[in-house]
């Protein structure tokens, strides 16, 4: 049974991102996977890394539980809207507070780093209200994807990360959204069968 964690980075639980998350989870469960869900906007935590890395802040219970789910997972699905070419503030705050040295990565005095989330695969689903994929890639160099995929997930050891871009949402008709949901359900089916990479 595949252990899949779905993380919704949209702060509004009535968003299309939530529809995507629910559709993915339903399909993954039907495929025989075990699924857990994190809606970042519903967590109770301070998103401000108040002291930087100089002083460790105590993790709130919701962050402790989220990290347990992240450690439990074999495959992670990160869903978020693109706001100002990046993730929402609450999602960035989640990474700032929870993805800490000694928890999701480690470093030594020489500056070498290593991810602590190896042996896991990933998927990123990004939505954009008024931006096309061509503009996102050609003009903005997929800035949000680079931040999440390269700068966070791969840095922490997650590999074989697939990504999808849905936008511009304001141009999508209801039939277009249904087609995307069908694709999301297919993603869940195929992810449930993906092989888990060996630990690095």
N, CA and C atoms as a LAMMPS dump frame, in Angstrom:
ITEM: TIMESTEP
0
ITEM: NUMBER OF ATOMS
600
ITEM: BOX BOUNDS ff ff ff
-5.0000000000000000e+02 5.0000000000000000e+02
-5.0000000000000000e+02 5.0000000000000000e+02
-5.0000000000000000e+02 5.0000000000000000e+02
ITEM: ATOMS id mol type element x y z
1 1 1 N 0.846 -1.194 0
2 1 2 C 0 0 0
3 1 3 C 0.885 1.25 0
4 2 1 N 0.727 2.089 -1.001
5 2 2 C 1.537 3.299 -1.121
6 2 3 C 1.072 4.352 -0.115
7 3 1 N 2.026 4.999 0.548
8 3 2 C 1.719 6.04 1.53
9 3 3 C 1.87 7.404 0.86
10 4 1 N 0.756 8.058 0.589
11 4 2 C 0.759 9.324 -0.138
12 4 3 C 0.277 10.449 0.763
13 5 1 N 1.04 11.52 0.784
14 5 2 C 0.668 12.73 1.522
15 5 3 C 0.307 13.819 0.528
16 6 1 N -0.885 14.384 0.661
17 6 2 C -1.331 15.483 -0.186
18 6 3 C -1.31 16.764 0.654
19 7 1 N -0.626 17.785 0.155
20 7 2 C -0.502 19.052 0.874
21 7 3 C -1.111 20.164 0.031
22 8 1 N -2.101 20.845 0.587
23 8 2 C -2.778 21.954 -0.091
24 8 3 C -2.264 23.265 0.483
25 9 1 N -1.59 24.065 -0.36
26 9 2 C -1.014 25.314 0.102
27 9 3 C -1.911 26.524 -0.05
28 10 1 N -3.125 26.332 -0.572
29 10 2 C -4.045 27.464 -0.744
30 10 3 C -4.745 27.753 0.578
31 11 1 N -4.735 28.99 1.055
32 11 2 C -5.365 29.292 2.341
33 11 3 C -6.885 29.238 2.342
34 12 1 N -7.511 29.254 1.163
35 12 2 C -8.972 29.222 1.073
36 12 3 C -9.432 27.8 0.783
37 13 1 N -10.147 27.194 1.73
38 13 2 C -10.55 25.804 1.564
39 13 3 C -11.611 25.617 0.488
40 14 1 N -12.176 26.703 -0.035
41 14 2 C -13.16 26.599 -1.108
42 14 3 C -12.546 26.849 -2.487
43 15 1 N -11.237 26.811 -2.569
44 15 2 C -10.538 27.095 -3.821
45 15 3 C -10.534 25.887 -4.752
46 16 1 N -10.154 26.124 -6.001
47 16 2 C -9.998 25.048 -6.972
48 16 3 C -8.875 24.111 -6.545
49 17 1 N -7.896 24.645 -5.808
50 17 2 C -6.825 23.805 -5.287
51 17 3 C -7.378 22.712 -4.374
52 18 1 N -8.404 23.041 -3.593
53 18 2 C -9.03 22.048 -2.723
54 18 3 C -9.754 20.987 -3.535
55 19 1 N -10.403 21.407 -4.619
56 19 2 C -11.051 20.45 -5.512
57 19 3 C -10.013 19.493 -6.098
58 20 1 N -8.876 20.039 -6.486
59 20 2 C -7.788 19.214 -7.015
60 20 3 C -7.331 18.206 -5.966
61 21 1 N -7.101 18.696 -4.744
62 21 2 C -6.626 17.826 -3.664
63 21 3 C -7.615 16.707 -3.374
64 22 1 N -8.881 17.048 -3.268
65 22 2 C -9.905 16.045 -2.961
66 22 3 C -10.04 15.023 -4.083
67 23 1 N -9.961 15.485 -5.326
68 23 2 C -10.061 14.582 -6.468
69 23 3 C -8.87 13.624 -6.504
70 24 1 N -7.69 14.162 -6.246
71 24 2 C -6.489 13.323 -6.218
72 24 3 C -6.609 12.267 -5.125
73 25 1 N -7.016 12.677 -3.927
74 25 2 C -7.087 11.75 -2.799
75 25 3 C -8.107 10.647 -3.046
76 26 1 N -9.248 11.004 -3.584
77 26 2 C -10.291 10.013 -3.87
78 26 3 C -9.778 8.958 -4.843
79 27 1 N -9.091 9.399 -5.888
80 27 2 C -8.571 8.48 -6.887
81 27 3 C -7.452 7.617 -6.31
82 28 1 N -6.584 8.212 -5.48
83 28 2 C -5.488 7.455 -4.878
84 28 3 C -6.023 6.383 -3.937
85 29 1 N -7.057 6.723 -3.176
86 29 2 C -7.673 5.737 -2.277
87 29 3 C -8.293 4.594 -3.075
88 30 1 N -8.929 4.938 -4.18
89 30 2 C -9.525 3.907 -5.031
90 30 3 C -8.459 2.988 -5.633
91 31 1 N -7.24 3.538 -5.8
92 31 2 C -6.141 2.749 -6.355
93 31 3 C -5.453 1.904 -5.29
94 32 1 N -5.913 2.023 -4.042
95 32 2 C -5.361 1.201 -2.971
96 32 3 C -4.303 1.855 -2.126
97 33 1 N -4.04 3.145 -2.338
98 33 2 C -3.044 3.847 -1.544
99 33 3 C -3.624 4.268 -0.2
100 34 1 N -2.73 4.457 0.761
101 34 2 C -3.093 5.072 2.031
102 34 3 C -2.786 6.559 1.896
103 35 1 N -3.722 7.415 2.293
104 35 2 C -3.584 8.847 2.021
105 35 3 C -3.76 9.663 3.297
106 36 1 N -2.887 10.651 3.462
107 36 2 C -3.038 11.652 4.516
108 36 3 C -3.07 13.033 3.865
109 37 1 N -3.638 13.993 4.574
110 37 2 C -3.89 15.318 3.986
111 37 3 C -3.477 16.425 4.944
112 38 1 N -2.802 17.419 4.407
113 38 2 C -2.464 18.634 5.155
114 38 3 C -3.012 19.829 4.395
115 39 1 N -3.904 20.574 5.02
116 39 2 C -4.362 21.854 4.473
117 39 3 C -3.632 22.935 5.271
118 40 1 N -2.607 23.509 4.69
119 40 2 C -1.735 24.424 5.435
120 40 3 C -2.516 25.597 6.012
121 41 1 N -3.497 26.089 5.262
122 41 2 C -4.272 27.236 5.726
123 41 3 C -5.107 26.957 6.959
124 42 1 N -5.318 25.687 7.284
125 42 2 C -6.114 25.324 8.456
126 42 3 C -5.253 24.975 9.667
127 43 1 N -3.931 25.005 9.507
128 43 2 C -3.039 24.709 10.623
129 43 3 C -2.915 25.922 11.54
130 44 1 N -2.7 25.656 12.81
131 44 2 C -2.523 26.725 13.8
132 44 3 C -1.04 26.841 14.142
133 45 1 N -0.373 27.816 13.545
134 45 2 C 1.053 28.027 13.823
135 45 3 C 1.447 29.449 13.433
136 46 1 N 2.551 29.906 13.991
137 46 2 C 3.111 31.207 13.653
138 46 3 C 4.016 31.03 12.436
139 47 1 N 3.682 31.629 11.288
140 47 2 C 4.478 31.416 10.081
141 47 3 C 5.782 32.211 10.041
142 48 1 N 6.002 33.05 11.054
143 48 2 C 7.181 33.906 11.072
144 48 3 C 8.335 33.223 11.801
145 49 1 N 9.426 32.974 11.08
146 49 2 C 10.629 32.425 11.703
147 49 3 C 11.335 33.574 12.428
148 50 1 N 10.842 33.868 13.586
149 50 2 C 11.139 35.113 14.287
150 50 3 C 12.618 35.353 14.559
151 51 1 N 13.362 34.303 14.876
152 51 2 C 14.764 34.463 15.234
153 51 3 C 15.712 33.926 14.172
154 52 1 N 15.183 33.654 12.978
155 52 2 C 16.019 33.026 11.97
156 52 3 C 16.482 31.667 12.474
157 53 1 N 17.742 31.344 12.227
158 53 2 C 18.284 30.074 12.709
159 53 3 C 19.107 30.239 13.976
160 54 1 N 19.095 31.423 14.57
161 54 2 C 19.889 31.661 15.775
162 54 3 C 19.267 31.024 17.006
163 55 1 N 17.957 30.989 17.035
164 55 2 C 17.251 30.437 18.187
165 55 3 C 16.082 29.596 17.696
166 56 1 N 16.008 28.363 18.14
167 56 2 C 14.963 27.45 17.703
168 56 3 C 13.642 27.784 18.392
169 57 1 N 12.603 27.985 17.58
170 57 2 C 11.264 28.202 18.12
171 57 3 C 10.603 26.85 18.376
172 58 1 N 9.826 26.764 19.425
173 58 2 C 9.125 25.523 19.717
174 58 3 C 8.062 25.275 18.648
175 59 1 N 8.023 24.053 18.148
176 59 2 C 7.059 23.712 17.113
177 59 3 C 5.672 23.531 17.714
178 60 1 N 4.685 24.183 17.101
179 60 2 C 3.3 24.011 17.525
180 60 3 C 2.839 22.583 17.221
181 61 1 N 1.824 22.084 17.941
182 61 2 C 1.339 20.704 17.71
183 61 3 C 0.974 20.425 16.256
184 62 1 N 0.39 21.401 15.562
185 62 2 C 0.023 21.173 14.157
186 62 3 C 1.248 20.962 13.276
187 63 1 N 2.346 21.662 13.573
188 63 2 C 3.577 21.467 12.81
189 63 3 C 4.208 20.127 13.14
190 64 1 N 4.148 19.73 14.408
191 64 2 C 4.677 18.419 14.794
192 64 3 C 3.939 17.315 14.047
193 65 1 N 2.604 17.412 14.005
194 65 2 C 1.803 16.406 13.293
195 65 3 C 2.115 16.431 11.799
196 66 1 N 2.254 17.618 11.215
197 66 2 C 2.562 17.726 9.789
198 66 3 C 3.902 17.072 9.474
199 67 1 N 4.889 17.288 10.323
200 67 2 C 6.193 16.676 10.105
201 67 3 C 6.12 15.159 10.254
202 68 1 N 5.291 14.674 11.154
203 68 2 C 5.085 13.233 11.265
204 68 3 C 4.51 12.668 9.971
205 69 1 N 3.563 13.393 9.378
206 69 2 C 2.969 12.948 8.116
207 69 3 C 3.988 12.987 6.981
208 70 1 N 4.843 14.002 6.984
209 70 2 C 5.883 14.115 5.955
210 70 3 C 6.865 12.958 6.084
211 71 1 N 7.267 12.634 7.311
212 71 2 C 8.177 11.506 7.524
213 71 3 C 7.507 10.18 7.163
214 72 1 N 6.222 10.072 7.409
215 72 2 C 5.466 8.849 7.121
216 72 3 C 5.354 8.588 5.633
217 73 1 N 5.293 9.632 4.841
218 73 2 C 4.965 9.524 3.415
219 73 3 C 6.057 8.84 2.606
220 74 1 N 5.614 8.219 1.517
221 74 2 C 6.51 7.696 0.488
222 74 3 C 6.429 8.552 -0.781
223 75 1 N 5.314 9.234 -0.93
224 75 2 C 5.096 10.118 -2.079
225 75 3 C 4.348 11.353 -1.588
226 76 1 N 4.794 12.529 -2.039
227 76 2 C 4.188 13.786 -1.599
228 76 3 C 3.65 14.564 -2.791
229 77 1 N 2.446 15.11 -2.62
230 77 2 C 1.823 15.928 -3.666
231 77 3 C 1.606 17.324 -3.09
232 78 1 N 2.263 18.298 -3.676
233 78 2 C 2.183 19.686 -3.208
234 78 3 C 1.358 20.489 -4.209
235 79 1 N 0.255 21.049 -3.74
236 79 2 C -0.675 21.797 -4.589
237 79 3 C -0.727 23.233 -4.1
238 80 1 N -0.536 24.192 -5.001
239 80 2 C -0.576 25.591 -4.551
240 80 3 C -0.863 26.541 -5.71
241 81 1 N -1.436 27.705 -5.397
242 81 2 C -1.618 28.732 -6.422
243 81 3 C -0.331 29.538 -6.582
244 82 1 N -0.177 30.139 -7.736
245 82 2 C 0.978 30.999 -7.987
246 82 3 C 0.574 32.438 -7.696
247 83 1 N 1.125 33.004 -6.634
248 83 2 C 0.853 34.392 -6.253
249 83 3 C 2.162 35.164 -6.267
250 84 1 N 2.208 36.235 -7.043
251 84 2 C 3.439 37.011 -7.187
252 84 3 C 4.622 36.101 -7.525
253 85 1 N 4.365 35.169 -8.436
254 85 2 C 5.373 34.261 -8.983
255 85 3 C 5.937 33.301 -7.945
256 86 1 N 5.213 33.103 -6.855
257 86 2 C 5.653 32.156 -5.842
258 86 3 C 4.471 31.572 -5.09
259 87 1 N 4.757 30.885 -4.033
260 87 2 C 3.714 30.264 -3.224
261 87 3 C 3.086 31.278 -2.281
262 88 1 N 1.871 31.029 -1.757
263 88 2 C 1.255 31.916 -0.771
264 88 3 C 2.116 32.055 0.48
265 89 1 N 1.964 33.17 1.174
266 89 2 C 2.786 33.46 2.343
267 89 3 C 2.669 32.378 3.416
268 90 1 N 1.466 31.865 3.634
269 90 2 C 1.278 30.863 4.685
270 90 3 C 2.026 29.577 4.352
271 91 1 N 2.124 29.26 3.069
272 91 2 C 2.858 28.061 2.655
273 91 3 C 4.358 28.273 2.825
274 92 1 N 4.848 29.453 2.454
275 92 2 C 6.264 29.771 2.665
276 92 3 C 6.582 29.746 4.154
277 93 1 N 5.661 30.282 4.984
278 93 2 C 5.868 30.251 6.42
279 93 3 C 5.924 28.838 6.971
280 94 1 N 5.149 27.941 6.368
281 94 2 C 5.17 26.535 6.767
282 94 3 C 6.561 25.946 6.555
283 95 1 N 7.151 26.2 5.398
284 95 2 C 8.496 25.709 5.14
285 95 3 C 9.513 26.366 6.069
286 96 1 N 9.382 27.688 6.271
287 96 2 C 10.308 28.386 7.152
288 96 3 C 10.319 27.784 8.555
289 97 1 N 9.136 27.466 9.058
290 97 2 C 9.011 26.995 10.433
291 97 3 C 9.274 25.498 10.594
292 98 1 N 8.868 24.692 9.613
293 98 2 C 8.925 23.242 9.786
294 98 3 C 10.138 22.578 9.144
295 99 1 N 10.6 23.088 8.012
296 99 2 C 11.72 22.461 7.309
297 99 3 C 13.033 23.022 7.855
298 100 1 N 13.437 22.493 8.987
299 100 2 C 14.557 23.037 9.743
300 100 3 C 15.776 22.12 9.698
301 101 1 N 16.96 22.681 9.97
302 101 2 C 18.161 21.842 10.065
303 101 3 C 17.976 20.754 11.121
304 102 1 N 18.38 19.549 10.764
305 102 2 C 18.231 18.429 11.667
306 102 3 C 16.892 17.736 11.554
307 103 1 N 15.957 18.343 10.803
308 103 2 C 14.627 17.751 10.612
309 103 3 C 14.426 17.304 9.168
310 104 1 N 14.653 18.219 8.227
311 104 2 C 14.49 17.85 6.819
312 104 3 C 15.806 17.92 6.032
313 105 1 N 16.834 18.517 6.629
314 105 2 C 18.165 18.526 6.02
315 105 3 C 19.204 18.708 7.118
316 106 1 N 20.444 18.445 6.777
317 106 2 C 21.529 18.639 7.733
318 106 3 C 22.695 19.323 7.04
319 107 1 N 23.501 20.009 7.802
320 107 2 C 24.681 20.677 7.266
321 107 3 C 25.817 20.565 8.269
322 108 1 N 27.043 20.686 7.767
323 108 2 C 28.205 20.627 8.654
324 108 3 C 28.952 21.95 8.632
325 109 1 N 30.009 22.034 9.404
326 109 2 C 30.761 23.28 9.545
327 109 3 C 31.46 23.667 8.247
328 110 1 N 31.671 22.694 7.373
329 110 2 C 32.332 22.98 6.09
330 110 3 C 31.348 23.499 5.043
331 111 1 N 30.055 23.514 5.386
332 111 2 C 29.042 24.011 4.458
333 111 3 C 28.394 22.964 3.596
334 112 1 N 28.75 21.705 3.805
335 112 2 C 28.114 20.622 3.054
336 112 3 C 26.724 20.346 3.619
337 113 1 N 25.774 20.067 2.734
338 113 2 C 24.41 19.789 3.178
339 113 3 C 23.932 18.468 2.592
340 114 1 N 22.944 17.886 3.259
341 114 2 C 22.346 16.642 2.777
342 114 3 C 20.887 16.616 3.184
343 115 1 N 20.029 16.163 2.275
344 115 2 C 18.621 16.06 2.579
345 115 3 C 18.326 14.875 3.483
346 116 1 N 17.315 15.02 4.32
347 116 2 C 16.919 13.957 5.24
348 116 3 C 15.585 13.323 4.848
349 117 1 N 15.061 13.706 3.673
350 117 2 C 13.794 13.148 3.211
351 117 3 C 13.995 12.258 1.987
352 118 1 N 15.136 11.601 1.924
353 118 2 C 15.423 10.722 0.793
354 118 3 C 14.49 9.517 0.803
355 119 1 N 14.412 8.845 -0.337
356 119 2 C 13.551 7.676 -0.455
357 119 3 C 12.098 8.028 -0.69
358 120 1 N 11.84 9.274 -1.09
359 120 2 C 10.471 9.726 -1.349
360 120 3 C 10.39 10.373 -2.727
361 121 1 N 9.247 10.177 -3.384
362 121 2 C 8.997 10.836 -4.66
363 121 3 C 8.045 12.009 -4.439
364 122 1 N 7.872 12.828 -5.469
365 122 2 C 7.02 13.999 -5.312
366 122 3 C 6.293 14.391 -6.579
367 123 1 N 5.297 15.222 -6.393
368 123 2 C 4.545 15.825 -7.486
369 123 3 C 4.155 17.23 -7.064
370 124 1 N 4.263 18.182 -7.98
371 124 2 C 3.863 19.565 -7.735
372 124 3 C 2.78 19.938 -8.739
373 125 1 N 1.672 20.476 -8.246
374 125 2 C 0.599 20.962 -9.105
375 125 3 C 0.406 22.441 -8.801
376 126 1 N 0.679 23.275 -9.787
377 126 2 C 0.605 24.727 -9.617
378 126 3 C -0.555 25.287 -10.427
379 127 1 N -1.344 26.171 -9.82
380 127 2 C -2.411 26.858 -10.547
381 127 3 C -2.084 28.343 -10.646
382 128 1 N -2.528 28.957 -11.73
383 128 2 C -2.292 30.388 -11.922
384 128 3 C -3.563 31.038 -12.448
385 129 1 N -3.924 32.156 -11.876
386 129 2 C -5.161 32.823 -12.264
387 129 3 C -5.106 33.481 -13.624
388 130 1 N -4.003 34.196 -13.928
389 130 2 C -3.955 34.968 -15.165
390 130 3 C -2.633 34.799 -15.917
391 131 1 N -1.964 33.68 -15.703
392 131 2 C -0.659 33.457 -16.315
393 131 3 C -0.685 32.164 -17.111
394 132 1 N -0.132 32.219 -18.324
395 132 2 C -0.045 31.017 -19.146
396 132 3 C 1.278 30.309 -18.883
397 133 1 N 1.343 29.041 -19.245
398 133 2 C 2.566 28.272 -19.049
399 133 3 C 3.716 28.847 -19.865
400 134 1 N 3.439 29.288 -21.095
401 134 2 C 4.495 29.853 -21.937
402 134 3 C 5.121 31.084 -21.296
403 135 1 N 4.297 31.975 -20.8
404 135 2 C 4.814 33.193 -20.156
405 135 3 C 5.578 32.828 -18.882
406 136 1 N 5.024 31.896 -18.123
407 136 2 C 5.66 31.463 -16.865
408 136 3 C 7.056 30.911 -17.127
409 137 1 N 7.179 30.104 -18.173
410 137 2 C 8.469 29.486 -18.473
411 137 3 C 9.423 30.449 -19.171
412 138 1 N 8.919 31.17 -20.175
413 138 2 C 9.806 31.968 -21.021
414 138 3 C 10.208 33.299 -20.392
415 139 1 N 9.299 33.945 -19.717
416 139 2 C 9.591 35.264 -19.145
417 139 3 C 10.014 35.182 -17.689
418 140 1 N 9.34 34.308 -16.921
419 140 2 C 9.608 34.255 -15.484
420 140 3 C 10.415 33.03 -15.06
421 141 1 N 10.879 32.259 -16.024
422 141 2 C 11.787 31.13 -15.765
423 141 3 C 11.252 30.164 -14.719
424 142 1 N 9.925 29.974 -14.7
425 142 2 C 9.274 29.036 -13.768
426 142 3 C 9.733 29.268 -12.327
427 143 1 N 9.739 30.53 -11.927
428 143 2 C 10.335 30.931 -10.653
429 143 3 C 9.774 30.175 -9.451
430 144 1 N 8.449 30.06 -9.369
431 144 2 C 7.856 29.371 -8.232
432 144 3 C 8.199 27.895 -8.199
433 145 1 N 8.261 27.274 -9.377
434 145 2 C 8.61 25.862 -9.464
435 145 3 C 10.051 25.64 -9.034
436 146 1 N 10.939 26.523 -9.468
437 146 2 C 12.346 26.405 -9.079
438 146 3 C 12.483 26.493 -7.56
439 147 1 N 11.765 27.436 -6.96
440 147 2 C 11.841 27.603 -5.512
441 147 3 C 11.406 26.34 -4.784
442 148 1 N 10.23 25.8 -5.168
443 148 2 C 9.678 24.653 -4.465
444 148 3 C 10.397 23.353 -4.815
445 149 1 N 10.594 23.119 -6.105
446 149 2 C 11.187 21.851 -6.535
447 149 3 C 12.67 21.764 -6.218
448 150 1 N 13.435 22.744 -6.711
449 150 2 C 14.883 22.708 -6.543
450 150 3 C 15.322 23.198 -5.165
451 151 1 N 14.765 24.353 -4.772
452 151 2 C 15.25 25.013 -3.559
453 151 3 C 14.782 24.391 -2.266
454 152 1 N 13.674 23.63 -2.31
455 152 2 C 13.15 23.059 -1.066
456 152 3 C 13.102 21.532 -1.131
457 153 1 N 12.267 20.981 -1.99
458 153 2 C 12.021 19.537 -1.967
459 153 3 C 13.261 18.729 -2.349
460 154 1 N 13.88 19.038 -3.491
461 154 2 C 15.073 18.292 -3.879
462 154 3 C 16.224 18.554 -2.911
463 155 1 N 16.312 19.765 -2.408
464 155 2 C 17.344 20.104 -1.422
465 155 3 C 17.224 19.205 -0.195
466 156 1 N 15.975 18.858 0.147
467 156 2 C 15.719 18.014 1.321
468 156 3 C 15.704 16.524 0.993
469 157 1 N 16.006 16.171 -0.248
470 157 2 C 16.209 14.771 -0.589
471 157 3 C 15.107 14.102 -1.375
472 158 1 N 13.995 14.792 -1.626
473 158 2 C 12.898 14.202 -2.39
474 158 3 C 13.291 14.161 -3.872
475 159 1 N 13.007 13.059 -4.537
476 159 2 C 13.465 12.89 -5.918
477 159 3 C 12.314 12.506 -6.833
478 160 1 N 12.634 12.407 -8.117
479 160 2 C 11.653 12.018 -9.143
480 160 3 C 10.39 12.868 -9.045
481 161 1 N 10.564 14.187 -8.98
482 161 2 C 9.443 15.107 -8.801
483 161 3 C 8.856 15.48 -10.159
484 162 1 N 7.576 15.191 -10.344
485 162 2 C 6.87 15.579 -11.556
486 162 3 C 6.066 16.844 -11.268
487 163 1 N 5.818 17.643 -12.3
488 163 2 C 5.106 18.897 -12.067
489 163 3 C 4.106 19.186 -13.179
490 164 1 N 3.043 19.881 -12.799
491 164 2 C 1.996 20.289 -13.739
492 164 3 C 1.605 21.731 -13.444
493 165 1 N 1.267 22.464 -14.504
494 165 2 C 0.872 23.871 -14.402
495 165 3 C -0.526 24.016 -14.994
496 166 1 N -1.446 24.58 -14.224
497 166 2 C -2.825 24.774 -14.683
498 166 3 C -3.118 26.27 -14.728
499 167 1 N -3.293 26.815 -15.919
500 167 2 C -3.578 28.235 -16.021
501 167 3 C -3.56 28.72 -17.466
502 168 1 N -4.091 29.908 -17.69
503 168 2 C -4.734 30.775 -16.694
504 168 3 C -6.143 30.27 -16.33
505 169 1 N -6.431 30.228 -15.032
506 169 2 C -7.706 29.686 -14.571
507 169 3 C -8.9 30.485 -15.075
508 170 1 N -8.736 31.804 -15.227
509 170 2 C -9.889 32.614 -15.625
510 170 3 C -10.353 32.311 -17.049
511 171 1 N -9.51 31.646 -17.821
512 171 2 C -9.889 31.276 -19.186
513 171 3 C -10.504 29.879 -19.266
514 172 1 N -10.443 29.124 -18.186
515 172 2 C -10.931 27.749 -18.222
516 172 3 C -12.447 27.694 -18.099
517 173 1 N -13.072 27.028 -19.051
518 173 2 C -14.5 26.757 -18.957
519 173 3 C -14.719 25.556 -18.035
520 174 1 N -15.969 25.313 -17.683
521 174 2 C -16.272 24.207 -16.777
522 174 3 C -15.793 22.88 -17.36
523 175 1 N -15.927 22.711 -18.666
524 175 2 C -15.467 21.483 -19.306
525 175 3 C -13.954 21.349 -19.208
526 176 1 N -13.235 22.483 -19.32
527 176 2 C -11.776 22.459 -19.178
528 176 3 C -11.375 21.996 -17.777
529 177 1 N -12.103 22.498 -16.767
530 177 2 C -11.795 22.108 -15.394
531 177 3 C -12.066 20.62 -15.171
532 178 1 N -13.138 20.123 -15.752
533 178 2 C -13.44 18.699 -15.627
534 178 3 C -12.334 17.849 -16.257
535 179 1 N -11.804 18.315 -17.393
536 179 2 C -10.723 17.579 -18.048
537 179 3 C -9.469 17.565 -17.178
538 180 1 N -9.212 18.69 -16.523
539 180 2 C -8.057 18.741 -15.632
540 180 3 C -8.242 17.812 -14.443
541 181 1 N -9.442 17.781 -13.892
542 181 2 C -9.713 16.89 -12.769
543 181 3 C -9.523 15.431 -13.187
544 182 1 N -9.927 15.112 -14.394
545 182 2 C -9.72 13.752 -14.898
546 182 3 C -8.226 13.435 -14.981
547 183 1 N -7.438 14.418 -15.411
548 183 2 C -5.989 14.218 -15.47
549 183 3 C -5.408 14.05 -14.071
550 184 1 N -5.91 14.852 -13.113
551 184 2 C -5.451 14.745 -11.732
552 184 3 C -5.736 13.347 -11.19
553 185 1 N -6.915 12.821 -11.487
554 185 2 C -7.27 11.477 -11.041
555 185 3 C -6.347 10.429 -11.666
556 186 1 N -5.964 10.644 -12.913
557 186 2 C -5.022 9.737 -13.561
558 186 3 C -3.643 9.825 -12.916
559 187 1 N -3.247 11.052 -12.531
560 187 2 C -1.975 11.214 -11.821
561 187 3 C -1.968 10.361 -10.556
562 188 1 N -3.067 10.403 -9.817
563 188 2 C -3.16 9.649 -8.565
564 188 3 C -3.051 8.15 -8.811
565 189 1 N -3.671 7.694 -9.888
566 189 2 C -3.609 6.282 -10.23
567 189 3 C -2.167 5.86 -10.537
568 190 1 N -1.489 6.664 -11.357
569 190 2 C -0.116 6.313 -11.731
570 190 3 C 0.842 6.49 -10.551
571 191 1 N 0.633 7.517 -9.731
572 191 2 C 1.494 7.711 -8.556
573 191 3 C 1.37 6.547 -7.586
574 192 1 N 0.189 5.981 -7.5
575 192 2 C -0.025 4.851 -6.59
576 192 3 C 0.777 3.629 -7.014
577 193 1 N 1.237 3.612 -8.266
578 193 2 C 1.988 2.469 -8.784
579 193 3 C 3.478 2.782 -8.96
580 194 1 N 3.863 4.052 -8.709
581 194 2 C 5.26 4.443 -8.905
582 194 3 C 6.162 3.733 -7.917
583 195 1 N 7.345 3.355 -8.372
584 195 2 C 8.319 2.722 -7.501
585 195 3 C 8.935 3.765 -6.578
586 196 1 N 9.228 3.335 -5.384
587 196 2 C 9.848 4.221 -4.386
588 196 3 C 11.35 4.175 -4.58
589 197 1 N 12.019 5.347 -4.706
590 197 2 C 13.474 5.327 -4.903
591 197 3 C 14.202 4.82 -3.667
592 198 1 N 15.371 4.243 -3.872
593 198 2 C 16.184 3.801 -2.751
594 198 3 C 16.708 5.007 -1.995
595 199 1 N 16.945 4.843 -0.716
596 199 2 C 17.54 5.925 0.075
597 199 3 C 18.929 6.238 -0.447
598 200 1 N 19.222 7.553 -0.481
599 200 2 C 20.544 7.97 -0.955
600 200 3 C 21.604 7.632 0.088
